């Protein structure tokens, strides 16, 4: 039975909608349609993916180029494009590694893997000077959970509803989105969930005067369970949900008090996006483990890393990851070059500066368009939430804005049904931020004009 339409929209815009079909009918030529049909023929269908929206021919810097040659500013990028697409320094590092050592057989190491590990230890906050590599973020989260179980002798976890940590069976057990969890049970035992620090959906009705009752509830669960191995959360949500400054400080204290490890997931936004190399630095805390990925591969290759305290190096007798590409020299070379670009070009500081300016422009949009009820951002991670005058989520309107903007050359994603998420490359030119604002303004103005017509 296909009941996908009954599943609430969450992590992104789904691919089974009349608005998407209408956009495709208007904008895609016969050749592109044929390619999409062939793609849908051979790939298993799944929400958020196949059948696909369009066919890409190229990507460069801040732009996607489709098969018809149209260019789109990419404010989505699956959060892999901190240094833009096709960065020449990463390309050069990849080519050098491929020419020298295209693969590293298990039981061996190589200079690229060692150099990357050394670099991560040098830049990581606190004493997170041990690491393991994996091909993707979900695998790195899995390693973190296994290590937490091993180090504490416990197996239970606390994570947040509406969170996303990957699409594997163990990571959807930790995550809290129906689009990934529904119909997949039984899930991993011991995975407890608590409400996220999200004012728009707060079950404690805190509103704008947040009392962090959600943290009190975490303590309640820790007391009741008594044997929680780890609390796992995204430092900030990739959907733009940004906890208050003292949220993670209080959670850090709870972990220390109850003997649980704190695992922070910064896969989508670590490495500079939020205005510092690691987002947790802005909260003045150091987790016991930190997971990064996506942008670590330089917008080219799949790469993730688990960073951990040295005293958590207790897994010598088991295989925590043991992935075929754990120390792949090409992936490691790309990751090291990516970090070097972020540092050399001061991209974290640039994200903080440009992000503050962009956020102010988005707030100006909010003042002009009543359907925008909330604007938030940290560095170059920004989001707009849309609601009707009666307070109900404006999900159809968010989708309408998505496709209107796409028609004008701006690509982004929607999330949680009524949230527009904007994550441009950290290398983006200021003029392109202005272009994005102009496109959004045009799309919202058209929406507002239609709504005012009898």
N, C-alpha and C positions, 0 to 999 in steps of 0.2 A: 504494500500500500504506500502510495506517495502522498504524505501529508505535510510536505515541506512548507506549504503556504501557511500552515497553522503554527509553525515555529517562529517565535519572535525574532525580528531582525536584531543583530547585535554587532558582531565584529566588523562587518562591512555590508555594502550594498549587495543584495542578492541578485542572481542572474535570471530569475523567473518573474519578470514584471512586464506589464503592458508598456510602461514608459521606456524600458530598454528596447523592446521590439519596435516601438514607434521611432526611437532615435536611429536605430539600425536601418529601418525602412527609408528614412529620409537621407541618410548620410553615406551608406555603404554601396559600392559599385558591385557589379556582377562577379568580378574576379575575387574580391574580398569575401563575398557571400559564399562562393564556392570553397574557398579555403576554410572558412568557419564551419561549413557543413562537413568537410573532410575531417577537421579537428574533432567535431562532435561525434563523428562516426567511429573513430578509433579510441578516443579517450573515454574512460568511465565518467559519467556525469556526476557532478557534485555541486552543491550550493557554493557560491562565491567563485566558482571556477567554470569548468566546462558545463554547458555551452558558453563560449567566450563572447566578449563584447566586440572586439575588433582584432585586426591583425597588425602587429608592429613590424616595421622594416628595419628601424634603427633607433638608437638612443644616444644622445650626446649632451654632456653637461647637464643642463636643467630641462632638456627637452626629450619628448618621445616623438618619433616620426612614424606614422602609420603606412600601410602598404599603398595608400593613395598619395603619399607625400605630404600629408598635413602634419603640422607641428603643434604639439601640445606642451605647455608648461606643466611639468609633473610635480604636483604637490601631494603625491601619494608615495610612489616609488617603493611600496612595501617596506619603507624605512631602511632601505639598504644604501641610499644614495647621499650619505653625508658629504662625500667629496665629489659629488656629481657622477655622471655616467662617463665611462671611457677615460678616466684620469690617466694621463700619459705616464706618470711615475709608477702607478700600479701596473700598467701594461708592461712597462720595461722590466719591472721586478718579476712579473709572471713569466715573461719570455726568457729571462736569464735563468730562472729556476727550471723551466721546462728544458732548456738546452743542457743544463748541467745535471739535474737529478729530477726527472719527471715524477718519480714515485719513491717512497721509502718503505721497504718491506718491514713487516712487523719484526720486533726484536732489535731493530736498529733505530738510530736517531740521525739527525742531520743538523747542519749549522743554521738553517732557516728556522727550524722548530726551536732550537736553543735560543737563538737571538730574539724570537718573538716572546718566549717565556721570560727571558731576562727583561725585556722591555715592559711587559705587563707587570712584572713584580716591581719595577722602578716607578711606574706611574699610578699603580693602584693605591687606593686610600688605606691608611692604617697598615696592618701587617698581613694583607692579603697577598702573600708572596709565593703561594703554590698554585699550580694550575693544571688543568686537563683540557684538551681540545676535542672538538666533535664537529661533524659536518653541519649540524644545525642546532638551533636553540632548544628544541624539544629534547634532543638527546642530552644536551648540557644540563637542562633542568632535571632529567632523569638521574644523571650522575649525582647531582646535588642532593636529591632525595635519598638515594642509596647511601651516600656518604653520611647524611644526617642520621639515618637508621643505624649505620655501623658505629658512628661515634657516640650516640646516646643510648643505644640498646633499646630504643623505642621505635614505634612505627607510625604513630598518628601525626597528622599535620593539620594546621589551620591555614586556610586560604580564603580568598574573598569571592563572594558572588559577583558575577559580571566580569570576572577576570579572565585573562587568556594567557596560557603558558605553553601552548603548542597543541597539536592535533593528534598526538599518539594517545593510546588508551590511558596510560598513567597520567599524562599531562592534562587530558580533558577531565580526569578525576579531580585534579587540583583546580582546574579552571571552573568558571561558573557561568558558562553561556549555553543556553538551551540548544542553539544551532549546532553545537558540537557534541553535547551530552545526550540529547534526547534519543531514545531507542538503542543506546549503546550499553546498557547495563547487563550484568552487574559490573560496577566500576570498582576501582581500587579501594579496599577497606581502609578505614581509619582516616579518610580524607574529610575532615570537618570544614564547614564553611561559616563565615560571618559576614555581616553587611559591610559594604565598602564605604569609605569616607566620601560619599557623593551626595551633596545637598539636594540635588534634584530628585533623588530616589531614597532619601533617608527614611528608614522605617521608624526612627525615633522622633521624627517630626521636629528636628532641631532648627530647620530653616537656615536663615542667614546668621543667626546667633548660635553657631555650632558649639556644642558643649563636649564634643568628642565622646558621646555616649557609646559610639561604636567601639571605642577602645575599652570602655568599661565592660562591654559585652565580651571582648576578647579575653579580658581577665577572668570573667565569669566562666568561660569555656575552659580556660587553662586550669582553673580551680576544680571544676567538675570532672574534667578528664584526668588530670593529674599526671599523665605520662605522654605529653606531646613532644615529639622529636623536633619539630621545626614549624615556624610561622613563615609562610611563603607569600610574597606579594610583589606587585609591580611598584616600584618607587613612585612613579606617576603612571597613570594609564596612557597608553598610546592613543586613546580617544580624547585626551586632553583633560581628564579628571586629575586635579592636582590637590593632594591632601594638604591640610594646614601644616605649617612649619613644625608644630609640636606633635603631630600625629606619630611620625616614625620615631621621634625621641621617646615618646611614652611606650611605644611598642618595643623599642630596644630595651628599655628598662624592665618591661614585663618578661622578655626573653631571659634576661639575666637573673631575674627573681625566680623564675619557674624552671630554669634549666633547659629551655628550648633554644634551638639555634635559629638565627634570623637569616633567611635566604631572600635576597632581593633580585628580582628579574628586571634587568635593564636592556633586554635584547633589542627592543625597538628604538631606544633613545639614548643608550649609553654612547660614549665616544663623541661628546660635544654638542649633541642636538639641543639640550636644555640650558646651555650656557656654561657648563663645566664639563670636564672630561667624563665624570661619572655623576649621575643625578643625585646620588646619596650625599655627595659632598655639600649640596645646598641645604641639606637637612641636618648637617653637623653630626652625622652618625657613621659608623663603620659596621656593616653587616658581618656575619660570620662567613657567609659565602655570597658571591656576586656573580651573576650570569650575564654575559654579553654575547652579541651575535649580530645578525643582519648586516649592519654597516661595517662590521669587522672584515668582511670579504671585499671591501672596496667597490661595491656595486657591481661586482663581476662574478664572484665565486662564493659558494656556501661555506660559512665558517662561523664557529661559536666557541666560547671558552667559559669554563668554570674557574673562578678565582676563589681561593680559600685560605683561611689562616693556616700557618705552618703547623700548629699543634693538632690540626685535623688530618694530618697526613698519617692515617691509621688503616689504610686499605691495602697495605702491601701484600696481604695474603688472599685478596679477592680481585676480581676483574670489575672495576667500577664502570669502565667504558669499553675499552678494548676495541674501538672502532677501526675498520680497515683504513680509513683516511685520517686517523688520529693525528699523525705527525706528517701529513702530506706536505712535502716541501713547497709545492706550488701554492697551496692554500696559505701556508705560513708566510711565504714571501709576500703574497698579496696583502695579508693582514698587517705585517710589519710596515710595508710601504704606506698603507692607509694611515696608520698611527703617525708615522713620520710626516705625512702631508698635513694631518690635523694640527700637529704641533708647529710645524714650520710656517703654516699660514694662519696660525692663531684662530682656527675656525670655531673653537668653543667661545672665545671672547667675541668673535664676530657674530655668532649666533645670539649671544646675549644682547648685543647692541642692535642688530637688525631686528631681532625678535621684539624688543621693546617698542621700536618704531612701528613695526607691522601690527602689533597688538593695539597700539593707539589708533591706527587706521581702521582696524576692525571695529573698535569701539565707536568710531565715527559712523561706520555702517550701521551699527546697532541703534544709534541715535536717530538715524534716518528711516530705518525699516522696523516697524513695530513687531514683526513676526520673530525677529531675533531677540530672544529673552536673556541670553547669557553669552558672554565672550570671555574666554580664558586662554592663558598661554604661559609657557615657560620656555624662553629661548625661541627657537623656531619649531616648536610644537604648539600649535594653536587650534582652537575649536570654537564653533558657533553652535548653540542649541536653539532650535526653532520651536515655538509654541503658539497656539492660537490664543485669541483674547481670553477665552475661558480657561486657559491653562493646560489644555490637552496637547499632547505631542503632535507637532505638524510634520508627520512622516511623509505624506504624499508631496508636500511642498518641498521638503528637503531633497527628495528624489527629483523633483522638477528642476530645482536649482542645479543639481548635479548634472543633468543632461543639457540644460541651457548653457551652463558654463563650459561643458565639453564642446558644445557646438561653437563656442567662441574661442576655444584654444586653451582651456584650463582643465586639467585633470586632477581630481582629488577623490576621496572616498567619504561615504557617509557611514555612521556607526550608531548603534543603539536606536536605529530607526529615524531619529530626528536630530542627529548631530553631524555637522560638517567638520571634517578633520583636515587640517592644512599642515603638511610637513614638507616644505621645499628643501632642496639641497642646501647645505651650509655654505656652499660656494656661489649661491644664486646672486645675480647682479641686482642692485637696488631697483633699477628700472623695471625689472621683471616682477618684483614685489608690487610695484605701482600698477603694473599691467594686471596682475591678479586682482587687486582691489577694484580696478575699473571694470573688469569682467564680472566680478561678484555684484558690484553696484548695478550694472546693467541688468543682470539676471534678476536681482531682487526688485528692481524698479518695474520690470515687466510683470513680475508676479504680483506686485502690489497694484499695478494698474488693472490687471485682469480681475483681481479680487474686488476692486471698487466699482466695476461695471455691473449694471443691474442684470 
